[in-house]
Amino acid sequence: MHCDRIDGMKTSLLLLALMAVCHMFAASAEDDLKATIEKWKTAVVKKDKATLEKHTSPNVTYSHSNAMMENRDQMIAAMISPDMVYKSMDMTETTYRMFGNVGIVQTKMMVNNAQKGVPKTTPLSVLMVWVKDKGAWQLTARQTTRLP
């Protein structure tokens, strides 16, 4: 009976350790995704095409708040166009849901930019799906909705 109790304690400790490792992995993946999103936002502001390409899936779909749809080439071309100048993309009320190599991000985003020299501030609700492929997070889907 004494051995059964010790075995039960060992099993409990092992399960507790396993849960701690899983939690650390999930937190690590979320932190990694957060850092990637910051790099992606900086690349938009700096018109860094190489970084945008690295962190945007070839199969991305982007549905704008005006219902216009863009693929990867169209999205990146619009972001680096001289007609569009991004000043900032500030995220608030952000939630991250991690599912292995998939991260779903829901956020409110205040986009400050200028289109053809006309300054504009646009409040958006943004849903992003990121997939980690070959060691790098890539934006796979983006849906924006204009907020009042």
For each residue, the residues with C-beta under 8 A, 3 or more apart:
1: 4 5
2: 5 6
3: 6 7
4: 1 7 8
5: 1 2 8 9
6: 2 3 9 10
7: 3 4 10 11
8: 4 5 11 12
9: 5 6 12 13
10: 6 7 13 14
11: 7 8 14 15
12: 8 9 15 16
13: 9 10 16 17
14: 10 11 17 18
15: 11 12 18 19
16: 12 13 19 20
17: 13 14 20 21
18: 14 15 21 22
19: 15 16 22 23
20: 16 17 23 24
21: 17 18 24 25
22: 18 19 25 26
23: 19 20 26 27
24: 20 21 27 28
25: 21 22 28 29
26: 22 23 29 30 98
27: 23 24 30 31
28: 24 25 31 32
29: 25 26 32 33 98 103 132
30: 26 27 33 34 96 98 103
31: 27 28 34 35
32: 28 29 35 36 132 137
33: 29 30 36 37 96 98 103 105 130 132 137
34: 30 31 37 38 96
35: 31 32 38 39
36: 32 33 39 40 55 130 136 137
37: 33 34 40 41 91 105 128 130
38: 34 35 41 42
39: 35 36 42 43 51 55
40: 36 37 43 44 51 52 55 56 139
41: 37 38 44 45 89 91
42: 38 39 45 46 48 51
43: 39 40 46 47 48 49 51 52 55
44: 40 41 47 52 79 86 89
45: 41 42 86 87 88 89
46: 42 43
47: 43 44 79 80
48: 42 43 51 52
49: 43 52 53 76 80
50: 53 54
51: 39 40 42 43 48 54 55
52: 40 43 44 48 49 55 56 76 79 80
53: 49 50 56 72 76
54: 50 51 136 138
55: 36 39 40 43 51 52 136 137 138 139
56: 40 52 53 60 72 75 76 138 139
57: 60 72 131 133 138 139 140
58: 72
59: 72 140
60: 56 57 71 72 75 138 139 140 141 142
61: 69 70 71 140 141 142
62: 69 70 71 74 75 141 142 143
63: 67 68 69 142 143 144
64: 67 68 69 70 144
65: 122 124 144 145 146
66: 146
67: 63 64
68: 63 64
69: 61 62 63 64
70: 61 62 64 74 75 78
71: 60 61 62 74 75
72: 53 56 57 58 59 60 75 76
73: 76 77
74: 62 70 71 77 78
75: 56 60 62 70 71 72 78 79 142
76: 49 52 53 56 72 73 79 80
77: 73 74 80 81
78: 70 74 75 81 84
79: 44 47 52 75 76 84 86
80: 47 49 52 76 77
81: 77 78 84
82: 85
83: 115 116
84: 78 79 81 113 114 115
85: 82 113 114
86: 44 45 79 89 111 112 113
87: 45 112 113 114
88: 45 110 111 112
89: 41 44 45 86 109 110 111 112
90: 109 110 112
91: 37 41 94 107 108 109 126
92: 107 108 109 110
93: 107 108
94: 91 105 106 107 108
95: 105 106 107
96: 30 33 34 103 104 105
97: 103 104 105
98: 26 29 30 33 102 103
99: 102 103 104
100:
101: 131 132 133
102: 98 99 129 130 131 132
103: 29 30 33 96 97 98 99 129 130 131 132 137
104: 96 97 99 127 128 129 130
105: 33 37 94 95 96 97 126 127 128 129 130
106: 94 95 125 126 127
107: 91 92 93 94 95 125 126 128
108: 91 92 93 94 123 124 125 126 147
109: 89 90 91 92 123 124 125 126 144
110: 88 89 90 92 121 122 123 124
111: 86 88 89 120 121 122 123 124
112: 86 87 88 89 90 119 120 121
113: 84 85 86 87 119 120 122
114: 84 85 87 117 118 119 120
115: 83 84 118 120
116: 83
117: 114
118: 114 115
119: 112 113 114
120: 111 112 113 114 115
121: 110 111 112
122: 65 110 111 113 146
123: 108 109 110 111 146 147 148
124: 65 108 109 110 111 144 145 146 147
125: 106 107 108 109 144 145 147
126: 91 105 106 107 108 109 142 143 144 145
127: 104 105 106 141 142 143 144
128: 37 104 105 107 139 141 142
129: 102 103 104 105 139 140 141 142
130: 33 36 37 102 103 104 105 137 138 139 140
131: 57 101 102 103 137 138 140
132: 29 32 33 101 102 103 135 136 137 138
133: 57 101 136 138
134:
135: 132
136: 36 54 55 132 133
137: 32 33 36 55 103 130 131 132
138: 54 55 56 57 60 130 131 132 133
139: 40 55 56 57 60 128 129 130 142
140: 57 59 60 61 129 130 131
141: 60 61 62 127 128 129
142: 60 61 62 63 75 126 127 128 129 139
143: 62 63 126 127
144: 63 64 65 109 124 125 126 127
145: 65 124 125 126
146: 65 66 122 123 124
147: 108 123 124 125
148: 123
